[in-house]
Amino acid sequence: MTLLTHVLACLFGMGSWVAINGMWVELPLIVPEIPEGWYLPSYLTVLIQMANVGPLFVTLMHRFRPGKLDERPVIYSIVVLGVVATFLLAFFWKHTVPLAGATHSVPLLVLCFLLSVVDCTSSVTFLPFMMRLGPQYLTTYFVGEGVSGLVPAVVALVQGVGVVHCRNATVTSLANGTLGASGELQAQYQPANFSAQVFFLFLSTMMVVCLVAFLLLNHHPAVARERKCEQYFNGGLAEEKSQGEDQALSLSHRPQEEKPMISSPDSHGRARRSSFGTGFYSGPEVAFIFVVLAWVNALTNAVLPSVQSYSCLPYGNQAYHLAATMAAVANPVACFIAMFLPLRSLVLIGLLTIVGTGFGTYIMAMATLSPCPLLVHSASGTILIVIAWVLFVLTLSYVKVIIGVILRDEGHSALVWCGAVVQLGSMLGALSMFPLVSVYGLFKSGDPCNTKCTK
């Protein structure tokens, strides 16, 4: 029965970001068919940030109306919305509407916004819901969240998204009407093995799986026996409510069940060092944890993904697809490592953040040098960029999971703020990169077949 709960927690986590991750990997098929063209990624970035109204509402409710919001109805609502939106996307993504003298993909943009609301709100509702289960299931949830990026990427690889072949371009002579080969190569994209409609129906199915997993986590008798933290969770809500009603309530009167199920080794007999959670961490340590969390999510969710094509495509399409797929695999692998080796040292978290940021710096440098980065004609260059992406995702994903485990032990409110900071970091990263990529054009992409770089 414990295995069943682990599987359900993983499937539940898989629904957190599968819709938006699926949209990103499907862009090469969507873009040629819509009037927005390659401006769509920029629009998608803006829509995702606008969708942070969902997390903002949930966070403000927990702040100003503590104990009043139950995550379960919110989760049911957003997951059902995700099922409906992805299903409609399969049939209406190509439809255009005349607007302000031009045609726009209004149905596509509206549905993308709704999916962004679903996925962004999941950050501040799914994690607090996991307080109802034992602490061992939180890491399994993070595995599922990592798989939400891996599964669409693998399906897109099977679909054949973005596979390009270079062929000799033929030109017609105006003098005699004969055909001949010019000296240049022309990029031709291989037709997909199945349509975007089928892909979106697959995403809708994934959301249905998430919904079923959530239903079973709430109502299956075997899972009910695993909900060791239900009493603690209810106590945590009661604590939030009482704090909202009477801030002067003494901490010495907290009920026994409000304590975390698993205490840190040195927590017994130690005086509270701050008003945050159990008081195990001091104010500066709490600030350090949240700053690192925001920084890591800014890098992994916005800054580096926005330049992935610039950093990898100069080395070839194979390097790009290999880096994207292996990086997607590295995320759940990091979660598995954290499951068996949960090292909570803040010093280690800081060191791993520095190491991961170092790999990110190399990736950003290669993107800046695009279309002619270092070792562009060498196999070692391809190997280095793939390894850099894998280690970047591996180290920083481990940091995210460990911070989640730490905050889980600090209580329900800590996980709400965890989700809010994740979204804040992602938003700041996206807003910082949007003008650099889309407005000022600091990153240059080369022709996959005709770009020449000096050795």
Secondary structure, DSSP 8 states (H G I E B T S, - for coil): -HHHHHHHHHHHHHTTTHHHHHHHHHHHHHGGGSTTGGGHHHHHHHHHHHTTHHHHHHHHHHHHSTT---HHHHHHHHHHHHHHHHHHHHHHTT--EEETTEEE-HHHHHHHHHHHHHHHHHHHHHHHHGGGS-THHHHHHHHHHHHHHHHHHHHHHHHTTT-EEEEEEEEE-TTT--EEEEEEEEEEE---SS-HHHHHHHHHHHHHHHHHHHHHHHH-HHHHHH-TTHHHHHHHHHHHHHHHH-TT--GGG--GGGS-SS--TT-TT----SSSTTS-S-HHHHHHHHHHHHHHHHIIIIITGGGHHHHHGGG-HHHHHHHHHHHHHHHHHHHHHHHH-----HHHHHHHHHHHHHHHHHHHHHHHHTTS-TTTTSHHHHHHHHHHHHHHHHHHHHHHHHHHHHHHTT-HHHHHHHHHHHHHHHHHHHHHHHIIIIIS--S----TTT-----
